[in-house]
């Protein structure tokens, strides 16, 4: 109970801080912060799959890119569509895709599952490349953000700060729901299945159904992040559905630490800030990002969150509430 109270309190504090950011930050910084918020949802969705269920996926970008492309296609091809309906189209597409692909993939485990996700991601990428009449192919799709119609009023999305608040609220609600999910019996059973699936089957759990629900859920979250990504940049290219996008979220999760709920959130902040810093001083920023990732995997496998928790334990003589968040359920 105490851990839940602390977690929700942290979320409220972060949300309130986020609400004041447009007053403090400049336009360029606000764009970066909006990007961080969107990728936070993407990274958390991946962590639920990898950190909690132990399912290594090389194809998470297929859901992210699918959500982005479907949202952009809906805006460009359905006259007068509202912002909410465009996002719902993208979200629905990823839910359906996640369920169908999950039914096909989750019969396999380990390296077979990882390679099959990579194969499906490549399939989605090829479809997006070849179906250029719909997706724009190498040229991508440019869109204009529709206004947010709330029924009693309409909010213009041409103002970047207005969209920032929309992204902050949507992602904030999604993150609270994700945290709540990890505390439910379903969320805890996923961790137990990762540790000892045979025992869970013996206790009467339908492990295949549980994994399918989680896979579809995380795909929907990644798709929602993709929808917001398309609306934020008002442009979608093939990079949104490429393997590079999966590599990016994998690095975010590992840098922050997959052993905790908060690790990937920290990883997103570090990754995007570091990426922007390095890209400003060198064209070979990807090389240095790769070196940092290799260093983290070899010397700090627990990620930055583990470093912070070790320092806290060293100076205060006790573990943080989040230190064994994933492990304690076992």
Rosetta blueprint (number, residue, H / E / L):
1 X L
2 X H
3 X H
4 X H
5 X H
6 X H
7 X H
8 X H
9 X H
10 X H
11 X H
12 X H
13 X H
14 X H
15 X H
16 X H
17 X H
18 X H
19 X H
20 X H
21 X H
22 X H
23 X H
24 X H
25 X L
26 X L
27 X H
28 X H
29 X H
30 X H
31 X H
32 X H
33 X H
34 X H
35 X H
36 X H
37 X H
38 X H
39 X H
40 X H
41 X H
42 X H
43 X H
44 X H
45 X H
46 X H
47 X H
48 X H
49 X H
50 X H
51 X H
52 X H
53 X L
54 X L
55 X L
56 X L
57 X L
58 X L
59 X L
60 X L
61 X H
62 X H
63 X H
64 X H
65 X H
66 X H
67 X H
68 X H
69 X H
70 X H
71 X H
72 X H
73 X H
74 X H
75 X H
76 X H
77 X H
78 X L
79 X L
80 X L
81 X L
82 X L
83 X H
84 X H
85 X H
86 X H
87 X H
88 X H
89 X H
90 X H
91 X H
92 X H
93 X H
94 X H
95 X H
96 X H
97 X H
98 X H
99 X H
100 X H
101 X H
102 X H
103 X H
104 X H
105 X H
106 X L
107 X L
108 X L
109 X L
110 X H
111 X H
112 X H
113 X H
114 X H
115 X H
116 X H
117 X H
118 X H
119 X H
120 X H
121 X H
122 X H
123 X H
124 X H
125 X H
126 X H
127 X H
128 X H
129 X H
130 X H
131 X L
132 X H
133 X H
134 X H
135 X H
136 X L
137 X H
138 X H
139 X H
140 X L
141 X E
142 X E
143 X L
144 X L
145 X L
146 X L
147 X L
148 X E
149 X E
150 X L
151 X L
152 X L
153 X L
154 X E
155 X E
156 X L
157 X L
158 X L
159 X L
160 X H
161 X H
162 X H
163 X H
164 X H
165 X H
166 X H
167 X H
168 X H
169 X H
170 X H
171 X H
172 X H
173 X H
174 X H
175 X H
176 X H
177 X H
178 X H
179 X H
180 X H
181 X H
182 X H
183 X H
184 X L
185 X H
186 X H
187 X H
188 X H
189 X H
190 X H
191 X H
192 X H
193 X H
194 X H
195 X H
196 X L
197 X H
198 X H
199 X H
200 X H
201 X H
202 X H
203 X L
204 X L
205 X L
206 X L
207 X H
208 X H
209 X H
210 X H
211 X H
212 X H
213 X H
214 X H
215 X H
216 X H
217 X H
218 X H
219 X H
220 X H
221 X H
222 X H
223 X H
224 X H
225 X H
226 X H
227 X H
228 X H
229 X H
230 X H
231 X H
232 X H
233 X H
234 X L
235 X E
236 X E
237 X L
238 X H
239 X H
240 X H
241 X H
242 X L
243 X H
244 X H
245 X H
246 X H
247 X H
248 X H
249 X H
250 X H
251 X H
252 X H
253 X H
254 X H
255 X H
256 X H
257 X L
258 X L
259 X L
260 X L
261 X L
262 X L
263 X H
264 X H
265 X H
266 X H
267 X H
268 X H
269 X H
270 X H
271 X H
272 X H
273 X H
274 X H
275 X H
276 X H
277 X H
278 X H
279 X H
280 X H
281 X H
282 X L
283 X L
284 X L
285 X H
286 X H
287 X H
288 X H
289 X H
290 X H
291 X H
292 X H
293 X H
294 X H
295 X H
296 X H
297 X H
298 X H
299 X H
300 X L
301 X L
302 X L
303 X H
304 X H
305 X H
306 X H
307 X H
308 X H
309 X H
310 X H
311 X H
312 X H
313 X H
314 X H
315 X H
316 X H
317 X L
318 X L
319 X L
320 X L
321 X L
322 X L
323 X L
324 X L
325 X L
326 X L
327 X H
328 X H
329 X H
330 X L
